Amino acid sequence: MLSVAGTQLRSLLTNPVFLACLFSWFSAQFIKTVIKLFAGQVRNIKELFELLIWRTGGMPSSHSALVSSLSTSIGIRSGLNSDIFILSFCFAMVVIRDALGVRRASGVQARVLNEIGASLDNKNILTFKPIKEVHGHKPLEVLIGCFLGIFIGIAFTIL
């Protein structure tokens, strides 16, 4: 039983589709962190690790990079006419649309609500606790993430 699990884990860790997804996500997060470092937008080591591992928003979009590499590598391996490619492509379109639209709009709305709430709090009208501002993406951030994902998907699948 343990041997089967080990074999399956080894198979996953050598799968070019999985590796392309993992590498594209990590590459986008790494690039994003380097950009923020050079821009002086990292205040402490905790924020550095958050950016590197988890933080959303910024250039390039790690969401777009991941789903683009997924679709690209599946398309190359299984064919553009395969059901699994069509599924991955539709999934990518939903994620990319969400990164551009819904998440960005939510972040903008949250920022405005926080400004209004802070103003009311300063005037002692009500006690306000800021809400989380979700960071969506600008179109260029998504586009660069897609190009990064496509390039990495091709590289991991062909090489």
C-alpha positions as CSV (number, residue, x, y, z in Angstrom):
1,M,0.0,0.0,0.0
2,L,2.8,2.4,0.9
3,S,4.7,1.5,-2.2
4,V,1.6,2.3,-4.4
5,A,1.3,5.7,-2.7
6,G,5.0,6.4,-3.2
7,T,4.8,5.4,-6.9
8,Q,1.8,7.7,-7.4
9,L,3.5,10.6,-5.6
10,R,6.6,10.1,-7.7
11,S,4.4,10.0,-10.8
12,L,2.7,13.3,-9.9
13,L,6.0,15.0,-9.1
14,T,7.4,14.0,-12.6
15,N,4.2,14.9,-14.5
16,P,5.0,17.7,-16.9
17,V,1.5,19.2,-16.6
18,F,1.8,19.4,-12.8
19,L,5.4,20.7,-13.0
20,A,4.4,23.4,-15.5
21,C,1.6,24.5,-13.3
22,L,3.7,24.6,-10.1
23,F,6.6,26.3,-11.8
24,S,4.5,28.9,-13.6
25,W,2.7,29.8,-10.3
26,F,6.0,30.0,-8.4
27,S,7.7,31.9,-11.2
28,A,5.0,34.5,-11.3
29,Q,5.0,34.9,-7.5
30,F,8.8,35.2,-7.6
31,I,8.8,37.9,-10.3
32,K,6.1,39.7,-8.4
33,T,8.2,39.7,-5.2
34,V,11.3,40.9,-7.0
35,I,9.3,43.8,-8.6
36,K,7.9,44.8,-5.2
37,L,11.4,44.6,-3.6
38,F,12.9,46.9,-6.2
39,A,10.0,49.3,-5.9
40,G,10.6,49.4,-2.1
41,Q,7.1,48.1,-1.3
42,V,8.3,45.3,1.0
43,R,8.4,46.5,4.6
44,N,9.5,43.3,6.5
45,I,10.5,39.7,6.1
46,K,7.0,38.4,6.9
47,E,5.6,40.5,4.0
48,L,8.4,39.1,1.7
49,F,7.3,35.6,2.4
50,E,3.6,36.4,2.0
51,L,4.4,37.9,-1.4
52,L,6.5,34.9,-2.4
53,I,4.0,32.3,-1.4
54,W,0.5,33.7,-1.2
55,R,-0.3,37.3,-1.8
56,T,-2.6,38.1,-4.8
57,G,-2.6,41.0,-7.2
58,G,0.4,42.6,-8.9
59,M,2.6,41.9,-11.9
60,P,2.4,39.2,-13.3
61,S,-0.8,37.4,-12.4
62,S,0.1,34.0,-10.9
63,H,-3.5,32.8,-11.4
64,S,-3.3,33.5,-15.1
65,A,0.1,32.0,-15.4
66,L,-1.0,28.8,-13.7
67,V,-4.2,28.2,-15.8
68,S,-2.4,29.2,-19.0
69,S,0.3,26.7,-18.4
70,L,-2.3,24.1,-17.5
71,S,-4.3,24.6,-20.7
72,T,-1.1,24.9,-22.8
73,S,0.5,21.7,-21.5
74,I,-2.8,19.7,-21.7
75,G,-3.4,21.0,-25.2
76,I,0.1,19.8,-26.3
77,R,-0.2,16.5,-24.6
78,S,-3.8,15.6,-25.2
79,G,-4.7,17.6,-28.3
80,L,-6.7,20.7,-28.8
81,N,-9.8,18.6,-29.6
82,S,-9.7,16.6,-26.4
83,D,-12.4,17.0,-23.8
84,I,-9.8,17.6,-21.1
85,F,-8.2,20.5,-23.0
86,I,-11.6,22.1,-23.6
87,L,-12.3,21.7,-19.8
88,S,-9.0,23.3,-18.9
89,F,-9.5,26.1,-21.4
90,C,-12.9,26.9,-20.1
91,F,-11.6,26.8,-16.5
92,A,-8.8,29.2,-17.6
93,M,-11.3,31.6,-19.1
94,V,-13.3,31.7,-15.9
95,V,-10.2,32.2,-13.7
96,I,-8.8,34.9,-16.0
97,R,-12.2,36.7,-16.2
98,D,-12.4,36.6,-12.4
99,A,-8.9,38.0,-12.1
100,L,-9.8,40.9,-14.4
101,G,-13.3,41.6,-13.4
102,V,-14.9,40.3,-10.2
103,R,-11.8,40.3,-7.9
104,R,-10.6,43.7,-9.1
105,A,-14.1,45.3,-8.8
106,S,-14.4,43.8,-5.3
107,G,-11.0,45.2,-4.3
108,V,-11.9,48.7,-5.6
109,Q,-15.3,48.6,-3.7
110,A,-13.6,47.4,-0.5
111,R,-11.1,50.3,-0.7
112,V,-13.8,52.8,-1.1
113,L,-15.8,51.3,1.7
114,N,-12.7,51.4,3.9
115,E,-12.2,55.1,3.1
116,I,-15.8,55.9,3.9
117,G,-15.7,53.8,7.1
118,A,-12.5,55.5,8.3
119,S,-14.0,58.9,7.6
120,L,-17.1,58.0,9.7
121,D,-14.9,56.5,12.4
122,N,-12.7,59.7,12.6
123,K,-15.9,61.8,13.0
124,N,-17.0,59.4,15.8
125,I,-20.2,58.6,13.9
126,L,-19.5,54.8,14.1
127,T,-16.8,52.4,15.0
128,F,-15.4,50.9,11.9
129,K,-13.2,47.9,11.4
130,P,-11.7,47.8,7.8
131,I,-12.6,45.0,5.5
132,K,-10.1,43.0,3.5
133,E,-9.2,44.5,0.2
134,V,-8.9,41.8,-2.4
135,H,-6.4,42.6,-5.1
136,G,-7.4,41.9,-8.6
137,H,-5.4,42.5,-11.7
138,K,-5.0,45.1,-14.4
139,P,-5.3,43.7,-17.9
140,L,-1.5,44.0,-18.6
141,E,-0.8,41.9,-15.4
142,V,-3.1,39.2,-16.6
143,L,-1.7,39.3,-20.2
144,I,1.9,38.9,-18.9
145,G,0.8,36.1,-16.6
146,C,-0.8,34.3,-19.6
147,F,2.3,34.7,-21.7
148,L,4.5,33.4,-18.8
149,G,2.2,30.4,-18.3
150,I,2.0,29.6,-22.0
151,F,5.8,29.8,-22.3
152,I,6.4,27.6,-19.3
153,G,3.6,25.1,-20.4
154,I,5.4,24.7,-23.8
155,A,8.8,24.4,-22.1
156,F,7.8,21.7,-19.6
157,T,5.7,19.7,-22.2
158,I,8.2,19.7,-25.1
159,L,11.5,19.6,-23.2
